[in-house]
Amino acid sequence: MKKVSMVAIAALALAGVAHADSKLRADVANDYATNLRPLFLHFHQNPELSFKETATAARLASELRALGLDVTEGVGRTGVVAVLKNGRGPTVLIRADMDGLPVEERSGLPYASKARQVGIDGVERPVMHACGHDTHMTALVGAARQLIARKSQWRGTIVFIGQPAEEIISGAKAMIEDGLYTRFPKPDYALAFHVSAQDEAGKIGVPDDMAYSSSDSLDLKVRGIGAHGASPHKGVDPVLIASAIVVNLQSLVARSIDPLQPGVITVGSIHGGSKHNIIGEGVDLQITVRSDDPAVRQQLLDGIKRVAENTARALGAPEDKLPVLTATGGSTPPTRNDPETARKVRSAIAKAMGEGQMTSRPREGMGAEDFAYFVAPEHGVKGVYFSVGGTPADELATAASHHSPLFKISPEPAIRAGVEAMTVAAMSLMPK
């Protein structure tokens, strides 16, 4: 038998990989033109608010069911779960979030959302996908189609998730509590990606460890004693107390925590008073707290209560009128990737898409994600959360941030890269 050199064998193997990767890229491009582009436009023009994603969930379920998947709706109120079994092997969860934001779109796009909806708070507001969840859902369907077409190349079970209420940090927890890991195959791995308006379209970033910070939402009710605005000495002014609290809270980050540890306290909303010349009886503050470390997180939460109460005392509030701090329930621990799995996924994506498509840009800010509940330590699920760029290189300098009414991404390069990367990532965890 004629000997074949190792160099020749390697060349043949690389040729096979290149052929497979180019076919995946071509298949994704064709799917985008045929199916994914109109699906994205539908999701973008018909956004729904957190835990109100009934039509969105129904459309996502319909798309997955049409692929032959076993689909269950209403998990965690409005969540969707679709299961694809393909022999013995690992179980991988692939998640996309579904909810939009109460923001009026001013992106100038011809397909901009004009939707309005009554939220779970009973208030009607304009709605838009100002964080790219339309991209995530579309890519989920695209990845499902590619993975089904490549069943001969992997073995295991995939659980596709349409998650509600990510924007209020509640949907992942709701799905877990509704039996996601008991009613359906429990995953060994969990994957998700987020489109990024601050990264070049199509670029993929896979952090080794920290992907997102923790988040806590707090309501602070500052109480006072009403009086005439011309006689402030006869009352206790809650506006003054609230103003001092806002300023004093920043000392917690500046002077209370280790300067090498990141932390953020932001007062995002403050409401109080009724008229120019009336000292009212209360002011309401809404606060978000971010950190990367559980000990720092607790330090900040404890500090907010201490600063609020003692600032009120210093400005004359009686003990029965001290501020009341309440956690709203919208909280999540940090989202950390499993380092070994993240390196494996990054290597597979880089090999398939090219090292030039990878980015390692550091995080900007301390965004949060409730994907952390899927990969909480008590579940033993190894998670990888990566990013997919969504803005053309020549527009990065002026790109609007997420949650802005001006937010927009370039759907084709982002969705195609997201489908390709997610398909490769899942297959790398379920080798035949």
C-alpha positions as CSV (number, residue, x, y, z in Angstrom):
1,M,0.0,0.0,0.0
2,K,1.4,3.4,-0.9
3,K,2.3,5.6,2.0
4,V,0.7,9.0,2.5
5,S,2.8,11.6,4.2
6,M,1.6,13.3,7.4
7,V,1.7,16.6,5.5
8,A,-0.6,15.3,2.9
9,I,-3.0,14.0,5.5
10,A,-3.0,17.3,7.3
11,A,-3.6,19.1,4.1
12,L,-6.6,16.9,3.3
13,A,-8.0,17.5,6.8
14,L,-7.7,21.2,6.5
15,A,-9.3,21.1,3.0
16,G,-12.2,19.2,4.5
17,V,-12.6,21.8,7.3
18,A,-12.4,24.7,4.9
19,H,-15.0,23.1,2.7
20,A,-17.3,22.5,5.7
21,D,-16.9,26.0,6.9
22,S,-17.5,27.6,3.5
23,K,-20.6,25.5,3.1
24,L,-21.9,26.6,6.5
25,R,-21.3,30.2,5.6
26,A,-23.0,29.8,2.2
27,D,-26.0,28.0,3.9
28,V,-26.4,30.8,6.5
29,A,-26.2,33.5,3.8
30,N,-28.9,31.7,1.8
31,D,-31.1,31.2,4.9
32,Y,-30.8,34.9,5.7
33,A,-31.9,35.9,2.3
34,T,-34.8,33.4,2.2
35,N,-36.0,33.2,5.8
36,L,-34.2,35.1,8.4
37,R,-34.4,38.6,7.0
38,P,-38.2,38.7,6.9
39,L,-38.3,37.1,10.3
40,F,-36.0,39.8,11.8
41,L,-38.2,42.5,10.3
42,H,-41.3,40.9,11.9
43,F,-39.7,40.8,15.3
44,H,-38.3,44.3,15.0
45,Q,-41.6,45.8,14.0
46,N,-43.6,43.9,16.6
47,P,-41.8,44.2,19.9
48,E,-43.4,43.3,23.2
49,L,-42.7,44.2,26.8
50,S,-41.4,41.9,29.5
51,F,-43.7,39.1,30.4
52,K,-46.1,40.4,27.7
53,E,-44.3,38.6,24.8
54,T,-47.3,36.5,23.9
55,A,-47.3,37.1,20.1
56,T,-43.5,37.1,20.0
57,A,-43.4,33.7,21.8
58,A,-46.1,32.3,19.5
59,R,-44.2,33.3,16.4
60,L,-40.9,31.9,17.8
61,A,-42.6,28.7,18.8
62,S,-44.2,28.4,15.3
63,E,-40.8,28.9,13.6
64,L,-39.2,26.2,15.8
65,R,-42.1,23.8,15.5
66,A,-41.9,24.1,11.7
67,L,-38.4,22.7,11.9
68,G,-39.7,19.6,13.5
69,L,-38.8,20.4,17.1
70,D,-40.8,19.4,20.2
71,V,-42.0,22.8,21.4
72,T,-43.5,23.8,24.7
73,E,-44.9,27.3,25.3
74,G,-45.8,29.1,28.5
75,V,-42.7,28.1,30.5
76,G,-42.0,30.8,33.1
77,R,-45.1,32.7,32.0
78,T,-44.3,33.4,28.3
79,G,-41.1,31.4,27.7
80,V,-40.6,28.9,24.8
81,V,-38.6,25.6,25.1
82,A,-37.8,23.5,22.0
83,V,-36.0,20.2,22.3
84,L,-33.9,18.5,19.6
85,K,-32.6,15.0,20.4
86,N,-29.9,13.4,18.3
87,G,-28.5,10.3,20.1
88,R,-26.5,10.0,23.2
89,G,-24.2,12.8,24.1
90,P,-24.1,16.1,26.0
91,T,-27.1,18.4,26.4
92,V,-26.6,22.0,25.3
93,L,-29.0,24.9,26.1
94,I,-29.1,27.7,23.5
95,R,-30.9,30.8,24.7
96,A,-32.3,33.9,23.1
97,D,-34.2,36.7,25.0
98,M,-37.4,38.0,23.6
99,D,-38.6,41.2,25.3
100,G,-38.4,44.8,24.0
101,L,-38.1,48.0,26.0
102,P,-40.5,50.9,26.8
103,V,-38.7,53.3,24.4
104,E,-40.0,55.2,21.4
105,E,-37.8,54.3,18.4
106,R,-36.2,57.2,16.6
107,S,-33.6,55.3,14.7
108,G,-34.8,56.6,11.3
109,L,-34.9,53.0,9.9
110,P,-37.6,52.4,7.3
111,Y,-38.8,49.4,9.4
112,A,-38.8,51.2,12.7
113,S,-41.2,50.1,15.4
114,K,-44.4,52.0,15.9
115,A,-45.7,49.6,18.5
116,R,-47.4,50.5,21.8
117,Q,-48.3,48.2,24.6
118,V,-49.7,48.1,28.1
119,G,-47.0,46.6,30.3
120,I,-47.3,44.5,33.4
121,D,-47.6,47.8,35.4
122,G,-50.8,48.7,33.5
123,V,-49.2,51.7,31.7
124,E,-49.3,51.9,27.9
125,R,-45.9,52.9,26.4
126,P,-44.2,52.9,23.0
127,V,-42.0,49.7,22.5
128,M,-38.9,49.0,20.5
129,H,-36.1,46.4,20.4
130,A,-33.5,48.8,21.7
131,C,-31.2,46.0,22.9
132,G,-31.1,43.6,19.9
133,H,-33.3,40.8,21.2
134,D,-34.9,40.7,17.7
135,T,-31.4,39.7,16.4
136,H,-31.0,37.1,19.1
137,M,-34.4,35.4,18.3
138,T,-33.7,35.4,14.6
139,A,-30.3,33.9,15.1
140,L,-31.7,31.2,17.3
141,V,-34.0,30.0,14.6
142,G,-31.1,30.2,12.1
143,A,-28.8,28.2,14.3
144,A,-31.6,25.6,14.9
145,R,-32.0,25.2,11.1
146,Q,-28.2,24.7,10.6
147,L,-27.8,22.3,13.5
148,I,-30.7,20.2,12.2
149,A,-29.1,20.1,8.7
150,R,-25.8,18.9,10.3
151,K,-27.2,16.2,12.6
152,S,-24.7,13.7,11.2
153,Q,-21.8,15.8,12.6
154,W,-22.8,15.9,16.3
155,R,-24.5,13.8,19.0
156,G,-26.5,14.9,22.0
157,T,-29.5,17.0,22.8
158,I,-30.1,20.7,22.2
159,V,-32.6,22.8,24.2
160,F,-33.5,26.0,22.4
161,I,-34.9,28.7,24.8
162,G,-36.9,31.8,24.0
163,Q,-36.6,33.6,27.4
164,P,-39.0,36.3,28.5
165,A,-38.3,39.4,30.7
166,E,-34.6,39.7,30.4
167,E,-34.9,43.5,30.5
168,I,-36.4,43.3,34.0
169,I,-33.9,40.6,35.1
170,S,-36.7,38.2,35.9
171,G,-37.3,35.7,33.0
172,A,-34.5,33.3,33.5
173,K,-35.4,32.8,37.1
174,A,-39.0,32.4,36.2
175,M,-38.2,29.6,33.8
176,I,-36.0,27.8,36.3
177,E,-38.7,28.0,38.9
178,D,-41.2,26.7,36.4
179,G,-39.2,23.5,36.0
180,L,-36.9,24.2,33.1
181,Y,-34.3,21.8,34.5
182,T,-36.7,19.2,35.7
183,R,-39.4,19.1,33.0
184,F,-36.9,19.2,30.1
185,P,-33.4,17.7,29.6
186,K,-31.0,19.4,32.0
187,P,-28.1,20.9,30.1
188,D,-24.4,20.2,30.6
189,Y,-23.6,23.5,28.8
190,A,-25.5,26.7,28.2
191,L,-24.8,29.2,25.3
192,A,-26.0,32.7,24.5
193,F,-24.8,35.7,22.7
194,H,-25.5,39.4,22.7
195,V,-25.3,41.7,19.7
196,S,-23.1,44.7,20.4
197,A,-23.6,48.1,18.8
198,Q,-20.1,49.0,20.1
199,D,-18.3,46.3,18.1
200,E,-17.7,46.0,14.4
201,A,-20.4,44.0,12.6
202,G,-19.7,40.3,12.5
203,K,-16.8,40.3,15.0
204,I,-17.0,37.7,17.8
205,G,-15.8,38.2,21.4
206,V,-15.6,35.3,23.8
207,P,-14.5,36.3,27.3
208,D,-12.7,33.7,29.4
209,D,-14.4,34.6,32.6
210,M,-16.5,37.7,33.5
211,A,-19.1,38.5,30.9
212,Y,-21.6,40.7,32.8
213,S,-21.8,42.2,36.3
214,S,-24.4,41.6,39.0
215,S,-27.4,43.9,39.1
216,D,-29.7,44.9,41.9
217,S,-32.7,47.2,41.5
218,L,-33.8,49.2,44.6
219,D,-36.6,51.6,45.5
220,L,-35.8,54.2,48.1
221,K,-38.7,56.1,49.7
222,V,-37.5,59.2,51.4
223,R,-40.0,60.6,53.9
224,G,-40.4,64.1,55.3
225,I,-42.8,66.5,57.1
226,G,-44.8,68.7,54.9
227,A,-44.8,72.5,55.2
228,H,-45.1,75.8,53.3
229,G,-42.2,76.4,51.0
230,A,-41.8,79.9,52.7
231,S,-41.5,78.3,56.2
232,P,-39.1,75.4,55.7
233,H,-38.2,75.4,59.4
234,K,-41.6,74.0,60.2
235,G,-41.1,70.8,58.2
236,V,-38.5,68.3,57.2
237,D,-37.7,68.7,53.5
238,P,-37.6,65.3,51.7
239,V,-36.3,66.9,48.5
240,L,-33.2,68.2,50.4
241,I,-32.7,64.8,52.0
242,A,-33.1,62.9,48.7
243,S,-30.6,65.3,47.0
244,A,-28.0,64.8,49.8
245,I,-28.5,61.0,49.6
246,V,-27.9,61.0,45.8
247,V,-24.6,62.8,46.3
248,N,-23.5,60.9,49.4
249,L,-24.1,57.5,47.8
250,Q,-21.2,58.1,45.5
251,S,-18.9,58.0,48.5
252,L,-19.6,54.3,48.9
253,V,-17.8,53.5,45.6
254,A,-15.1,56.2,46.1
255,R,-14.3,55.5,49.7
256,S,-15.8,52.3,50.9
257,I,-14.8,49.5,48.6
258,D,-11.4,48.3,47.4
259,P,-10.3,50.7,44.6
260,L,-9.3,47.6,42.6
261,Q,-12.8,46.3,42.7
262,P,-15.4,47.7,40.2
263,G,-18.7,49.0,41.5
264,V,-21.5,51.3,40.3
265,I,-24.4,53.0,42.1
266,T,-26.7,55.0,39.8
267,V,-29.9,56.8,40.8
268,G,-31.9,56.5,37.6
269,S,-35.1,58.1,38.7
270,I,-36.2,60.7,41.3
271,H,-39.7,61.9,41.8
272,G,-41.2,64.1,44.5
273,G,-43.2,67.2,45.2
274,S,-46.3,68.8,43.7
275,K,-45.9,72.6,43.6
276,H,-43.4,75.4,43.7
277,N,-44.2,76.5,47.2
278,I,-45.0,73.2,49.0
279,I,-42.6,71.1,50.9
280,G,-44.0,67.6,50.3
281,E,-44.0,64.5,52.4
282,G,-41.9,62.2,50.2
283,V,-39.5,61.6,47.4
284,D,-39.1,58.3,45.5
285,L,-35.7,57.2,44.2
286,Q,-34.9,54.2,41.9
287,I,-31.4,52.9,42.1
288,T,-29.3,50.3,40.2
289,V,-26.3,48.7,41.8
290,R,-23.5,46.8,39.9
291,S,-20.5,44.8,41.0
292,D,-18.4,41.8,39.9
293,D,-17.8,40.4,43.4
294,P,-20.4,39.0,45.8
295,A,-18.7,40.6,48.8
296,V,-18.6,44.0,47.1
297,R,-22.2,43.6,46.1
298,Q,-23.3,43.1,49.7
299,Q,-21.0,45.9,50.9
300,L,-22.7,48.3,48.5
301,L,-26.2,47.2,49.4
302,D,-25.6,47.5,53.1
303,G,-23.9,50.9,52.5
304,I,-26.9,52.3,50.7
305,K,-29.2,51.7,53.6
306,R,-26.6,53.1,56.1
307,V,-26.0,56.3,54.0
308,A,-29.7,56.9,53.4
309,E,-30.8,56.5,57.0
310,N,-27.9,58.6,58.5
311,T,-28.2,61.3,55.9
312,A,-31.9,61.7,56.8
313,R,-31.0,61.8,60.5
314,A,-28.3,64.5,59.9
315,L,-30.9,66.6,58.2
316,G,-33.5,66.3,60.9
317,A,-35.7,63.4,60.0
318,P,-37.2,61.7,63.1
319,E,-36.7,58.0,63.6
320,D,-40.3,57.2,62.4
321,K,-39.6,59.1,59.1
322,L,-36.3,57.4,58.1
323,P,-36.0,56.3,54.4
324,V,-37.4,52.9,53.5
325,L,-35.3,50.8,51.1
326,T,-36.9,47.9,49.1
327,A,-35.4,45.5,46.7
328,T,-37.7,45.2,43.6
329,G,-36.8,41.6,42.7
330,G,-35.0,42.6,39.5
331,S,-31.6,41.3,40.6
332,T,-29.0,38.9,39.2
333,P,-25.5,37.7,40.2
334,P,-22.6,38.2,37.8
335,T,-22.5,36.2,34.6
336,R,-19.2,34.3,34.5
337,N,-18.1,32.0,31.7
338,D,-16.6,28.7,32.5
339,P,-13.0,29.4,31.5
340,E,-12.2,26.0,30.0
341,T,-15.4,25.8,28.0
342,A,-15.0,29.4,26.9
343,R,-11.6,28.7,25.5
344,K,-12.9,25.6,23.7
345,V,-15.7,27.6,22.1
346,R,-13.5,30.5,21.2
347,S,-11.0,28.1,19.5
348,A,-13.8,26.4,17.5
349,I,-15.3,29.7,16.3
350,A,-11.8,31.2,15.4
351,K,-11.0,28.0,13.4
352,A,-14.3,28.2,11.6
353,M,-14.6,31.9,11.0
354,G,-11.0,33.0,11.0
355,E,-8.9,34.6,13.8
356,G,-9.5,38.0,12.1
357,Q,-13.2,37.8,13.0
358,M,-12.4,37.5,16.7
359,T,-12.2,40.5,19.1
360,S,-11.0,40.8,22.7
361,R,-12.1,44.4,23.4
362,P,-12.6,44.9,27.1
363,R,-16.0,45.5,28.6
364,E,-17.5,49.0,28.5
365,G,-19.4,49.6,31.6
366,M,-21.1,47.1,34.0
367,G,-24.1,45.7,32.1
368,A,-26.0,42.8,33.6
369,E,-27.6,39.7,32.4
370,D,-30.0,37.2,34.0
371,F,-28.4,34.4,31.9
372,A,-26.5,34.0,35.2
373,Y,-29.4,32.0,36.6
374,F,-29.0,29.3,34.0
375,V,-25.4,28.8,34.9
376,A,-25.7,29.3,38.7
377,P,-23.2,27.2,40.6
378,E,-25.9,25.0,42.2
379,H,-27.0,23.8,38.7
380,G,-23.6,22.6,37.6
381,V,-24.1,24.0,34.1
382,K,-21.0,25.3,32.2
383,G,-21.9,28.5,30.5
384,V,-20.4,30.6,27.7
385,Y,-21.8,34.0,26.8
386,F,-20.2,35.8,23.9
387,S,-20.7,38.9,21.8
388,V,-21.4,39.5,18.2
389,G,-20.7,43.0,16.7
390,G,-23.5,44.8,15.0
391,T,-22.2,48.1,13.7
392,P,-20.3,48.8,10.4
393,A,-16.7,49.9,11.2
394,D,-17.1,53.4,9.7
395,E,-20.1,54.0,12.0
396,L,-18.7,52.8,15.3
397,A,-17.7,56.3,16.5
398,T,-21.2,57.6,16.3
399,A,-23.1,54.4,17.2
400,A,-25.9,54.9,19.8
401,S,-25.8,52.8,22.9
402,H,-28.1,50.0,23.8
403,H,-31.4,51.2,25.3
404,S,-31.2,54.4,23.3
405,P,-34.2,55.4,21.1
406,L,-31.5,55.8,18.4
407,F,-30.2,52.2,18.8
408,K,-29.8,50.2,15.6
409,I,-27.6,47.4,14.3
410,S,-26.9,46.1,10.8
411,P,-29.0,43.0,10.8
412,E,-27.4,40.9,8.0
413,P,-23.8,40.7,9.2
414,A,-24.8,40.4,12.8
415,I,-27.4,37.7,12.3
416,R,-25.2,35.7,9.9
417,A,-22.2,35.9,12.2
418,G,-24.4,35.0,15.2
419,V,-25.9,31.9,13.5
420,E,-22.5,30.7,12.3
421,A,-20.8,31.2,15.6
422,M,-23.6,29.6,17.6
423,T,-23.8,26.6,15.3
424,V,-20.0,26.1,15.5
425,A,-20.0,26.6,19.3
426,A,-22.8,24.1,19.9
427,M,-21.2,21.5,17.7
428,S,-17.8,21.9,19.4
429,L,-19.5,20.8,22.7
430,M,-21.3,17.8,21.1
431,P,-18.7,16.0,19.0
432,K,-19.8,12.9,17.2
